[in-house]
Amino acid sequence: MRRGAIILCGGKSSRMGRDKATLPFGPEMMLQRIVRLVETTIDRSRIVVVAAPGQRLPPLPPDLTIAFDDREHRGPLEGLATGLRQLQECADAIFATSCDVPLLVPEFVERMFELLGEHDIAVPRDGEFHHPLAAVYRVTVLAQIQILLNADRLRPRFLFDEVRTREVAVDELRDIDPRLISLTNLNHHEDYLAALSAAGFTS
């Protein structure tokens, strides 16, 4: 299987008060760290960073693809569509993540690809909550995503209901990520400080 990855940046966070992609995290900025972690399992030439229109990004490797959403504030489906258009000729399935999961475990990415099987999507589920930005998608779901976007049906759950989706109970992932830190994104300043501490950095 030809693997790719999409990293969604999403612009300025209203909760954090600033752009997460450029938050310092040790010697790197947040997005730089995510790229480095993802490329331990996926070739850099098949990684797409998706940003909001006009969003400023930190310096990234020159052979990395950067794409910009056509429309802002449309959620992860818009970003997935933007990234999948870039990868549909060179990947069979992609891992989707965001730029604010600095504790991502590379083995988590590998496991999600393994769990895809014959499905179109493999997505972690914790009770009633799905993690669409810690999931694997076949590039063929692009057509269905576009149908949903055209209808302003922007919730990822609508996509899961339309295609063959494997909902992965988070307990199936604890052997490679016991504390499920790959699912911990940073929505508040306190989350950012806790992640820095967990990684051995000071604020």
Residue frames as a rotation matrix with the C-alpha (Angstrom) as fourth column:
MET 1
0.573 0.819 0.000 0.00
0.819 -0.573 0.000 0.00
0.000 0.000 -1.000 0.00
ARG 2
-0.402 -0.655 0.640 1.31
0.619 -0.709 -0.337 3.41
0.675 0.261 0.691 -0.96
ARG 3
0.208 0.449 -0.869 1.02
0.971 -0.204 0.127 5.57
-0.121 -0.870 -0.479 2.14
GLY 4
-0.308 -0.273 0.912 0.63
0.358 -0.921 -0.155 9.30
0.881 0.279 0.381 2.45
ALA 5
-0.292 0.231 -0.928 -0.16
0.934 -0.139 -0.329 11.78
-0.205 -0.963 -0.175 5.19
ILE 6
0.045 0.362 0.931 -2.08
0.388 -0.865 0.317 15.02
0.921 0.347 -0.179 5.55
ILE 7
-0.534 -0.224 -0.815 -1.30
0.840 -0.248 -0.482 17.47
-0.094 -0.942 0.321 8.34
LEU 8
0.283 0.740 0.610 -4.05
0.687 -0.600 0.410 20.03
0.669 0.303 -0.678 8.89
CYS 9
-0.759 -0.643 -0.101 -3.05
0.559 -0.564 -0.608 23.40
0.334 -0.518 0.787 10.33
GLY 10
0.028 0.979 -0.204 -6.36
0.961 0.030 0.275 25.25
0.275 -0.203 -0.940 10.41
GLY 11
0.016 -0.016 1.000 -5.16
0.169 -0.985 -0.019 28.78
0.986 0.169 -0.013 11.08
LYS 12
-0.701 -0.315 0.640 -5.42
-0.456 -0.493 -0.741 30.68
0.549 -0.811 0.201 14.35
SER 13
-0.421 0.522 -0.742 -7.01
0.689 0.716 0.113 28.88
0.590 -0.464 -0.661 17.29
SER 14
0.164 0.566 0.808 -9.67
-0.197 -0.784 0.589 30.90
0.966 -0.256 -0.017 19.09
ARG 15
0.932 0.217 -0.290 -9.02
0.204 0.349 0.915 28.97
0.300 -0.912 0.281 22.30
MET 16
0.250 -0.927 -0.281 -5.24
0.960 0.199 0.199 29.27
-0.128 -0.319 0.939 22.23
GLY 17
0.743 0.110 -0.660 -5.30
0.160 -0.987 0.016 32.85
-0.650 -0.118 -0.751 20.96
ARG 18
0.019 -0.762 -0.647 -2.61
-0.808 -0.393 0.438 32.18
-0.588 0.515 -0.623 18.36
ASP 19
0.527 0.081 -0.846 -1.60
-0.741 0.530 -0.412 29.93
0.415 0.844 0.339 15.50
LYS 20
0.799 -0.190 0.571 -0.67
-0.293 0.706 0.645 26.49
-0.526 -0.683 0.508 16.85
ALA 21
0.876 -0.448 0.178 1.60
0.422 0.534 -0.733 25.69
0.233 0.717 0.657 13.89
THR 22
0.209 -0.833 0.512 4.13
0.039 -0.516 -0.856 28.28
0.977 0.199 -0.075 15.02
LEU 23
0.898 0.072 0.435 4.05
-0.426 -0.108 0.898 27.52
0.112 -0.992 -0.066 18.75
PRO 24
-0.119 -0.987 -0.112 7.59
-0.835 0.161 -0.526 26.80
0.537 0.031 -0.843 19.98
PHE 25
0.936 0.315 0.155 8.11
-0.349 0.794 0.498 23.25
0.033 -0.521 0.853 21.15
GLY 26
0.496 -0.857 0.143 11.64
0.509 0.420 0.751 22.68
-0.704 -0.299 0.644 22.39
PRO 27
-0.492 -0.802 -0.337 14.06
0.155 -0.462 0.873 23.51
-0.856 0.378 0.352 19.55
GLU 28
-0.844 0.247 0.477 11.30
0.514 0.116 0.850 23.40
0.155 0.962 -0.225 16.93
MET 29
-0.593 0.805 0.033 7.96
-0.801 -0.584 -0.133 24.92
-0.088 -0.105 0.991 16.17
MET 30
-0.087 0.630 0.772 4.92
-0.482 0.651 -0.586 22.69
-0.872 -0.423 0.247 16.58
LEU 31
0.834 0.467 -0.294 4.33
-0.464 0.305 -0.831 22.01
-0.299 0.830 0.472 12.88
GLN 32
0.105 -0.882 -0.460 8.00
-0.873 0.140 -0.468 21.26
0.477 0.450 -0.755 12.30
ARG 33
-0.612 -0.300 0.732 7.86
-0.699 0.638 -0.323 18.66
-0.370 -0.709 -0.600 15.05
ILE 34
0.339 0.815 0.471 4.74
-0.376 0.576 -0.726 17.00
-0.862 0.069 0.501 13.62
VAL 35
0.726 -0.144 -0.673 6.33
-0.665 0.104 -0.739 16.80
0.176 0.984 -0.020 10.16
ARG 36
-0.325 -0.945 -0.027 9.44
-0.882 0.314 -0.351 15.21
0.340 -0.090 -0.936 11.67
LEU 37
-0.450 0.207 0.869 7.42
-0.539 0.713 -0.449 12.62
-0.712 -0.670 -0.209 13.58
VAL 38
0.622 0.781 0.053 5.21
-0.398 0.374 -0.838 11.74
-0.675 0.500 0.543 10.61
GLU 39
0.588 -0.403 -0.701 8.11
-0.747 0.060 -0.662 11.34
0.308 0.913 -0.266 8.20
THR 40
-0.468 -0.684 0.559 9.58
-0.814 0.581 0.030 8.58
-0.346 -0.441 -0.828 10.35
THR 41
-0.331 0.418 0.846 6.86
0.133 0.908 -0.397 6.34
-0.934 -0.019 -0.356 8.91
ILE 42
0.652 0.614 0.444 5.83
0.574 -0.017 -0.819 8.08
-0.495 0.789 -0.364 5.66
ASP 43
-0.282 -0.800 0.530 8.02
0.957 -0.192 0.220 9.35
-0.074 0.569 0.819 2.85
ARG 44
-0.444 0.036 -0.895 8.23
0.301 -0.935 -0.187 13.13
-0.844 -0.353 0.404 2.90
SER 45
-0.984 0.031 -0.178 7.29
-0.177 -0.370 0.912 13.34
-0.037 0.929 0.369 -0.76
ARG 46
-0.429 0.882 -0.197 3.84
0.384 0.375 0.843 12.00
0.818 0.286 -0.500 0.19
ILE 47
-0.309 0.323 -0.894 3.18
0.889 -0.236 -0.392 14.38
-0.338 -0.916 -0.214 3.07
VAL 48
-0.257 0.320 0.912 0.90
0.502 -0.762 0.409 17.35
0.826 0.563 0.035 2.47
VAL 49
-0.718 0.084 -0.691 0.58
0.580 -0.476 -0.661 20.25
-0.384 -0.875 0.294 4.91
VAL 50
-0.139 0.772 0.620 -2.82
0.764 -0.315 0.563 21.92
0.631 0.552 -0.546 4.51
ALA 51
-0.799 -0.205 -0.566 -3.12
0.529 -0.686 -0.499 25.50
-0.286 -0.698 0.656 5.73
ALA 52
0.336 0.899 -0.281 -5.79
0.665 -0.438 -0.605 28.16
-0.667 0.017 -0.745 5.81
PRO 53
0.511 -0.124 0.851 -5.71
0.735 -0.451 -0.507 30.77
0.447 0.884 -0.139 3.03
GLY 54
0.473 -0.396 0.787 -2.91
-0.214 -0.918 -0.333 33.22
0.855 -0.011 -0.519 3.76
GLN 55
0.995 -0.088 0.054 -1.72
-0.031 0.248 0.968 31.32
-0.098 -0.965 0.244 6.83
ARG 56
0.300 -0.954 -0.008 1.95
-0.830 -0.257 -0.495 31.82
0.470 0.155 -0.869 7.64
LEU 57
0.968 -0.023 -0.249 3.87
0.102 0.946 0.307 28.62
0.229 -0.323 0.918 8.31
PRO 58
0.512 -0.856 0.073 7.26
-0.404 -0.165 0.900 28.00
-0.758 -0.490 -0.430 9.88
PRO 59
-0.116 -0.630 -0.768 10.15
-0.993 0.072 0.091 26.95
-0.002 0.773 -0.634 7.61
LEU 60
0.608 0.365 0.705 9.57
-0.343 0.922 -0.181 23.45
-0.716 -0.132 0.686 6.26
PRO 61
-0.328 -0.763 0.557 11.60
0.249 0.499 0.830 21.07
-0.911 0.410 0.026 4.07
PRO 62
-0.487 0.093 -0.868 11.59
-0.681 -0.662 0.311 22.23
-0.546 0.743 0.386 0.43
ASP 63
-0.874 0.136 -0.466 10.38
-0.274 0.656 0.704 18.86
0.401 0.743 -0.536 -0.90
LEU 64
-0.698 0.705 -0.126 7.26
0.502 0.356 -0.789 18.96
-0.511 -0.614 -0.602 1.28
THR 65
-0.547 0.594 0.590 3.93
0.535 -0.294 0.792 19.80
0.644 0.749 -0.157 -0.38
ILE 66
-0.779 0.373 -0.503 1.97
0.252 -0.548 -0.797 22.74
-0.573 -0.748 0.333 1.04
ALA 67
-0.572 0.689 0.446 -1.64
0.573 -0.055 0.818 23.30
0.588 0.723 -0.363 -0.02
PHE 68
-0.960 0.278 -0.036 -4.20
-0.187 -0.731 -0.656 25.90
-0.209 -0.623 0.754 1.00
ASP 69
-0.378 0.908 0.184 -7.91
0.712 0.411 -0.569 25.39
-0.592 -0.084 -0.802 1.55
ASP 70
-0.580 0.294 0.760 -10.18
0.585 -0.500 0.639 27.10
0.567 0.815 0.118 -0.97
ARG 71
0.248 0.758 0.603 -12.55
-0.151 -0.584 0.797 28.14
0.957 -0.289 -0.031 1.81
GLU 72
-0.778 -0.561 0.282 -11.93
-0.306 -0.053 -0.950 28.85
0.548 -0.826 -0.131 5.48
HIS 73
-0.650 0.467 0.600 -13.77
-0.697 -0.052 -0.715 27.62
-0.303 -0.883 0.360 8.56
ARG 74
0.231 0.740 -0.632 -15.15
-0.872 0.446 0.204 24.48
0.433 0.504 0.748 6.91
GLY 75
0.613 0.063 0.788 -13.63
-0.644 0.618 0.452 21.99
-0.458 -0.784 0.419 9.32
PRO 76
-0.224 -0.835 0.503 -11.52
-0.379 0.550 0.745 18.88
-0.898 -0.024 -0.439 8.73
LEU 77
0.366 0.374 0.852 -13.46
0.572 0.632 -0.523 17.64
-0.734 0.679 0.017 5.68
GLU 78
0.984 -0.050 -0.172 -12.37
-0.156 -0.711 -0.686 20.71
-0.088 0.701 -0.708 3.72
GLY 79
0.233 -0.971 0.051 -8.76
-0.894 -0.193 0.405 20.14
-0.383 -0.140 -0.913 4.70
LEU 80
-0.098 -0.211 0.972 -8.95
0.016 0.977 0.214 16.44
-0.995 0.036 -0.092 3.89
ALA 81
0.776 0.439 0.453 -10.34
0.451 0.115 -0.885 17.21
-0.441 0.891 -0.109 0.44
THR 82
0.807 -0.526 -0.268 -7.54
-0.589 -0.753 -0.295 19.71
-0.047 0.396 -0.917 -0.21
GLY 83
-0.090 -0.910 0.405 -4.87
-0.793 0.311 0.524 17.22
-0.603 -0.275 -0.749 0.82
LEU 84
0.098 0.189 0.977 -6.40
0.211 0.956 -0.206 14.23
-0.973 0.226 0.054 -0.97
ARG 85
0.968 0.237 -0.082 -6.44
-0.013 -0.276 -0.961 16.13
-0.251 0.931 -0.264 -4.25
GLN 86
0.382 -0.908 -0.174 -2.67
-0.923 -0.382 -0.035 16.45
-0.035 0.174 -0.984 -3.94
LEU 87
-0.452 -0.649 0.612 -2.13
-0.728 0.665 0.166 12.78
-0.515 -0.371 -0.773 -3.10
GLN 88
0.486 0.803 0.345 -4.72
-0.513 0.581 -0.631 10.90
-0.707 0.130 0.695 -5.15
GLU 89
0.787 -0.216 -0.577 -2.19
-0.501 0.322 -0.804 9.96
0.359 0.922 0.145 -7.85
CYS 90
-0.111 -0.974 -0.197 0.63
-0.515 0.226 -0.827 8.85
0.850 0.010 -0.527 -5.56
ALA 91
-0.861 -0.136 0.490 -0.99
-0.503 0.367 -0.782 7.24
-0.073 -0.920 -0.385 -2.50
ASP 92
-0.535 0.694 -0.482 -3.61
0.236 0.670 0.704 4.58
0.811 0.263 -0.522 -1.81
ALA 93
0.584 0.665 -0.465 -4.38
0.657 -0.051 0.752 5.67
0.477 -0.745 -0.467 1.74
ILE 94
-0.229 -0.634 0.738 -3.38
-0.008 -0.757 -0.653 8.54
0.973 -0.156 0.169 3.99
PHE 95
-0.154 0.128 -0.980 -3.00
0.983 0.117 -0.140 9.18
0.097 -0.985 -0.144 7.70
ALA 96
0.172 0.297 0.939 -4.66
0.244 -0.937 0.252 12.44
0.954 0.186 -0.233 8.70
THR 97
-0.054 -0.221 -0.974 -3.44
0.999 -0.010 -0.053 14.41
0.002 -0.975 0.221 11.67
SER 98
0.908 0.318 0.274 -3.34
0.307 -0.948 0.083 17.96
0.287 0.009 -0.958 12.95
CYS 99
0.120 -0.926 0.357 -0.45
0.111 -0.345 -0.932 20.26
0.987 0.151 0.062 13.78
ASP 100
-0.014 -0.073 0.997 -1.14
-0.853 -0.520 -0.050 20.17
0.522 -0.851 -0.055 17.53
VAL 101
0.975 0.220 0.015 -0.35
-0.197 0.839 0.508 16.60
0.099 -0.499 0.861 18.54
PRO 102
0.341 -0.940 -0.001 3.32
-0.835 -0.303 -0.459 16.99
0.431 0.157 -0.888 19.52
LEU 103
-0.240 -0.407 0.882 3.37
-0.796 0.602 0.062 13.71
-0.556 -0.687 -0.468 21.45
LEU 104
0.686 0.538 -0.490 2.30
-0.728 0.513 -0.455 11.62
0.006 0.669 0.744 18.42
VAL 105
0.009 -0.623 0.782 3.76
-0.384 0.720 0.578 8.10
-0.923 -0.305 -0.232 18.59
PRO 106
-0.404 -0.201 -0.892 4.96
-0.910 -0.015 0.415 6.93
-0.097 0.979 -0.177 15.15
GLU 107
-0.998 0.040 0.041 3.89
0.041 0.999 0.029 3.37
-0.040 0.031 -0.999 15.96
PHE 108
-0.270 0.953 -0.136 0.35
0.082 -0.118 -0.990 4.70
-0.959 -0.279 -0.047 16.32
VAL 109
0.027 0.215 -0.976 0.43
-0.889 -0.442 -0.122 5.73
-0.457 0.871 0.179 12.66
GLU 110
-0.791 -0.397 -0.466 1.63
-0.569 0.758 0.320 2.26
0.226 0.518 -0.825 11.66
ARG 111
-0.843 0.494 0.214 -1.12
0.250 0.711 -0.657 0.58
-0.476 -0.500 -0.723 13.69
MET 112
-0.020 0.893 -0.449 -3.86
-0.315 -0.432 -0.845 2.67
-0.949 0.124 0.290 12.11
PHE 113
-0.187 -0.100 -0.977 -2.72
-0.982 0.036 0.185 1.63
0.017 0.994 -0.105 8.63
GLU 114
-0.971 -0.202 -0.125 -2.69
-0.196 0.979 -0.058 -2.01
0.134 -0.032 -0.990 9.75
LEU 115
-0.632 0.771 0.073 -6.24
0.246 0.289 -0.925 -1.72
-0.735 -0.567 -0.372 11.07
LEU 116
-0.396 0.491 -0.776 -7.60
-0.798 -0.602 0.026 -0.29
-0.455 0.630 0.630 7.83
GLY 117
-0.418 0.208 0.884 -7.90
0.195 0.971 -0.136 -3.74
-0.887 0.115 -0.447 6.28
GLU 118
-0.624 0.285 0.727 -10.49
0.779 0.153 0.608 -3.73
0.062 0.946 -0.318 3.49
HIS 119
0.314 0.785 -0.534 -12.25
0.806 -0.518 -0.287 -0.65
-0.502 -0.340 -0.795 4.87
ASP 120
0.400 -0.104 0.910 -12.28
0.629 -0.691 -0.356 2.84
0.666 0.715 -0.211 3.43
ILE 121
0.142 -0.307 0.941 -11.58
-0.559 -0.809 -0.179 4.50
0.817 -0.501 -0.287 6.78
ALA 122
0.096 -0.105 -0.990 -10.12
0.793 0.609 0.012 3.41
0.601 -0.786 0.142 10.11
VAL 123
-0.073 -0.020 0.997 -10.91
-0.267 -0.963 -0.039 5.94
0.961 -0.269 0.065 12.85
PRO 124
-0.864 -0.240 -0.444 -10.28
0.351 0.347 -0.870 5.78
0.362 -0.907 -0.215 16.61
ARG 125
0.077 0.926 0.370 -13.41
-0.152 -0.356 0.922 5.96
0.985 -0.127 0.113 18.73
ASP 126
-0.932 -0.299 -0.204 -13.57
0.184 0.094 -0.978 6.73
0.312 -0.950 -0.033 22.44
GLY 127
-0.498 0.849 -0.176 -17.14
0.321 -0.008 -0.947 6.13
-0.806 -0.528 -0.269 23.55
GLU 128
0.557 0.774 0.301 -19.27
0.635 -0.164 -0.755 8.34
-0.535 0.611 -0.583 21.32
PHE 129
0.639 -0.368 -0.676 -16.33
-0.419 -0.903 0.096 10.52
-0.645 0.222 -0.731 20.27
HIS 130
0.780 -0.411 0.472 -14.43
0.624 0.556 -0.549 9.91
-0.037 0.723 0.690 17.03
HIS 131
0.208 -0.801 -0.561 -10.91
0.028 -0.568 0.822 11.16
-0.978 -0.187 -0.096 16.27
PRO 132
0.912 0.249 0.326 -11.08
0.305 0.119 -0.945 12.08
-0.275 0.961 0.033 12.57
LEU 133
0.674 -0.739 0.009 -7.61
-0.570 -0.528 -0.630 13.65
0.470 0.419 -0.777 12.74
ALA 134
-0.244 -0.755 0.608 -5.95
-0.837 0.480 0.261 10.47
-0.489 -0.445 -0.750 13.94
ALA 135
0.448 0.640 0.624 -7.44
-0.145 0.741 -0.656 8.29
-0.882 0.204 0.425 11.23
VAL 136
-0.767 -0.626 0.141 -6.56
-0.018 0.240 0.971 6.57
-0.641 0.742 -0.195 7.97
TYR 137
0.363 0.877 -0.314 -8.53
-0.324 -0.197 -0.925 7.27
-0.873 0.438 0.213 4.80
ARG 138
-0.155 -0.312 0.937 -8.38
0.819 0.490 0.298 5.67
-0.552 0.814 0.179 1.38
VAL 139
-0.859 -0.230 -0.457 -7.92
-0.008 -0.887 0.461 8.33
-0.512 0.400 0.761 -1.29
THR 140
-0.769 0.605 0.205 -11.09
0.434 0.259 0.863 7.05
0.469 0.753 -0.462 -2.98
VAL 141
-0.075 0.780 -0.621 -13.22
0.962 -0.107 -0.252 8.72
-0.263 -0.616 -0.742 -0.27
LEU 142
-0.870 -0.307 -0.386 -12.43
0.226 -0.943 0.243 12.09
-0.439 0.125 0.890 -1.86
ALA 143
-0.754 0.626 0.197 -15.51
0.122 -0.162 0.979 11.84
0.645 0.763 0.046 -4.09
GLN 144
0.116 0.836 -0.536 -17.81
0.816 0.228 0.531 11.28
0.566 -0.499 -0.656 -1.10
ILE 145
-0.328 -0.294 -0.898 -16.16
0.791 -0.606 -0.091 14.10
-0.517 -0.740 0.431 0.86
GLN 146
-0.996 -0.082 0.018 -16.80
0.077 -0.807 0.585 16.45
-0.034 0.584 0.811 -2.04
ILE 147
-0.322 0.947 0.004 -20.48
0.414 0.138 0.900 15.46
0.851 0.291 -0.437 -2.12
LEU 148
0.196 0.367 -0.909 -20.75
0.979 -0.022 0.202 16.26
0.054 -0.930 -0.364 1.60
LEU 149
-0.641 -0.496 -0.585 -18.95
0.534 -0.836 0.124 19.58
-0.551 -0.233 0.801 1.20
ASN 150
-0.894 0.331 0.302 -21.21
0.117 -0.477 0.871 20.58
0.432 0.814 0.388 -1.66
ALA 151
0.070 0.979 -0.193 -24.20
0.449 0.142 0.882 19.89
0.891 -0.148 -0.430 0.59
ASP 152
-0.149 -0.239 0.960 -22.67
-0.627 -0.727 -0.279 21.78
0.765 -0.643 -0.041 3.55
ARG 153
0.944 0.315 -0.098 -22.69
-0.147 0.667 0.730 18.57
0.295 -0.675 0.676 5.55
LEU 154
0.336 -0.917 0.213 -19.39
-0.585 -0.380 -0.716 19.26
0.738 0.116 -0.665 7.28
ARG 155
0.421 -0.173 0.891 -19.29
-0.838 0.303 0.455 16.81
-0.348 -0.937 -0.017 10.19
PRO 156
-0.582 -0.713 -0.392 -16.82
-0.802 0.582 0.133 13.93
0.133 0.392 -0.910 9.69
ARG 157
-0.566 0.419 0.710 -19.43
-0.205 0.763 -0.613 11.58
-0.799 -0.492 -0.346 11.15
PHE 158
0.513 0.764 -0.392 -21.47
-0.569 -0.039 -0.822 12.05
-0.643 0.644 0.414 7.97
LEU 159
0.056 -0.588 -0.807 -18.54
-0.941 0.240 -0.240 10.60
0.334 0.773 -0.540 6.01
PHE 160
-0.824 -0.406 0.394 -18.17
-0.538 0.777 -0.326 7.66
-0.174 -0.481 -0.859 8.38
ASP 161
-0.118 0.888 0.445 -21.82
-0.261 0.404 -0.877 6.82
-0.958 -0.219 0.184 7.83
GLU 162
0.618 0.431 -0.657 -21.45
-0.674 -0.140 -0.725 6.83
-0.405 0.891 0.204 4.03
VAL 163
0.222 -0.634 -0.741 -18.39
-0.713 0.412 -0.567 4.62
0.664 0.654 -0.361 3.45
ARG 164
0.656 -0.032 -0.754 -16.94
0.317 0.918 0.237 1.41
0.685 -0.394 0.613 4.88
THR 165
0.139 -0.548 0.825 -15.60
-0.649 -0.680 -0.342 2.62
0.748 -0.488 -0.450 8.21
ARG 166
0.139 -0.179 -0.974 -13.83
0.626 0.778 -0.054 0.66
0.767 -0.603 0.220 10.90
GLU 167
0.586 0.085 0.806 -14.33
-0.510 -0.734 0.448 2.30
0.630 -0.674 -0.386 14.26
VAL 168
-0.095 -0.767 -0.635 -11.28
0.288 0.589 -0.755 1.40
0.953 -0.254 0.165 16.31
ALA 169
0.912 0.364 -0.188 -11.90
0.257 -0.149 0.955 1.26
0.320 -0.919 -0.230 20.05
VAL 170
0.517 -0.760 0.393 -9.11
-0.677 -0.644 -0.355 3.21
0.523 -0.082 -0.848 21.70
ASP 171
0.538 -0.315 0.782 -8.29
-0.591 0.521 0.616 0.24
-0.601 -0.794 0.094 23.91
GLU 172
0.884 -0.217 0.415 -7.04
0.423 0.750 -0.509 -1.52
-0.201 0.625 0.754 20.76
LEU 173
0.608 -0.647 0.460 -4.28
0.101 -0.511 -0.853 1.10
0.788 0.565 -0.245 20.60
ARG 174
0.847 -0.205 0.491 -3.03
-0.529 -0.416 0.739 1.04
0.053 -0.886 -0.461 24.17
ASP 175
0.762 -0.615 0.202 -0.39
0.499 0.757 0.423 -1.62
-0.413 -0.221 0.883 23.60
ILE 176
-0.004 -0.797 0.604 1.57
0.947 -0.197 -0.252 0.81
0.320 0.571 0.756 21.40
ASP 177
-0.544 -0.096 0.833 0.39
-0.043 -0.989 -0.141 4.03
0.838 -0.112 0.534 23.08
PRO 178
-0.550 0.319 -0.771 -0.61
0.760 0.573 -0.305 3.21
0.345 -0.755 -0.558 26.67
ARG 179
-0.509 0.335 -0.793 -1.67
0.477 -0.657 -0.584 6.74
-0.717 -0.675 0.174 27.62
LEU 180
0.261 0.629 0.732 -3.14
0.952 -0.042 -0.302 7.49
-0.159 0.776 -0.610 24.18
ILE 181
-0.036 -0.358 -0.933 -0.98
0.285 -0.899 0.334 10.58
-0.958 -0.254 0.134 23.92
SER 182
-0.884 -0.250 0.394 -1.27
0.426 -0.089 0.900 10.41
-0.190 0.964 0.185 20.12
LEU 183
-0.110 0.938 0.328 -4.88
0.847 -0.084 0.524 11.50
0.519 0.336 -0.786 20.59
THR 184
0.279 0.148 -0.949 -4.03
0.809 -0.568 0.150 14.43
-0.517 -0.809 -0.278 22.85
ASN 185
-0.046 -0.275 0.960 -4.26
0.756 -0.638 -0.146 17.71
0.653 0.719 0.237 21.00
LEU 186
-0.678 -0.381 -0.629 -3.65
0.711 -0.559 -0.427 21.13
-0.189 -0.736 0.650 22.48
ASN 187
0.052 0.818 0.573 -6.80
0.785 -0.388 0.483 23.22
0.617 0.425 -0.662 22.79
HIS 188
0.962 0.248 0.113 -5.84
0.114 -0.743 0.659 25.35
0.248 -0.621 -0.743 25.78
HIS 189
0.324 -0.892 0.317 -2.66
-0.675 -0.452 -0.583 26.95
0.663 -0.025 -0.748 27.10
GLU 190
0.255 -0.189 0.948 -2.66
-0.858 0.408 0.312 24.47
-0.446 -0.893 -0.058 29.98
ASP 191
0.919 0.085 0.386 -2.61
0.086 0.910 -0.406 21.61
-0.386 0.406 0.828 27.46
TYR 192
0.720 -0.688 0.092 0.41
-0.102 -0.235 -0.967 23.17
0.686 0.687 -0.240 25.77
LEU 193
0.120 -0.692 0.712 2.32
-0.947 -0.295 -0.127 23.49
0.297 -0.659 -0.690 29.04
ALA 194
0.499 0.124 0.858 1.48
-0.538 0.820 0.194 19.89
-0.680 -0.558 0.475 30.00
ALA 195
0.977 -0.140 0.161 2.71
0.213 0.619 -0.756 18.60
0.006 0.773 0.634 26.62
LEU 196
0.437 -0.866 0.243 5.95
-0.508 -0.461 -0.728 20.56
0.742 0.195 -0.642 26.95
SER 197
0.109 -0.359 0.927 6.51
-0.974 0.147 0.171 19.04
-0.197 -0.922 -0.334 30.38
ALA 198
0.758 0.255 0.601 5.71
-0.206 0.967 -0.150 15.52
-0.619 -0.011 0.785 29.12
ALA 199
0.892 -0.437 0.118 8.29
0.249 0.256 -0.934 15.96
0.378 0.862 0.337 26.37
GLY 200
0.317 -0.803 -0.505 10.90
0.933 0.168 0.317 17.17
-0.169 -0.572 0.803 28.83
PHE 201
-0.422 -0.422 0.802 10.83
0.600 -0.793 -0.102 20.85
0.679 0.439 0.588 27.86
THR 202
-0.398 0.298 -0.868 10.15
0.707 -0.502 -0.497 23.97
-0.584 -0.812 -0.011 29.88
SER 203
0.558 0.702 0.442 7.89
0.829 -0.442 -0.344 26.79
-0.046 0.558 -0.829 28.73
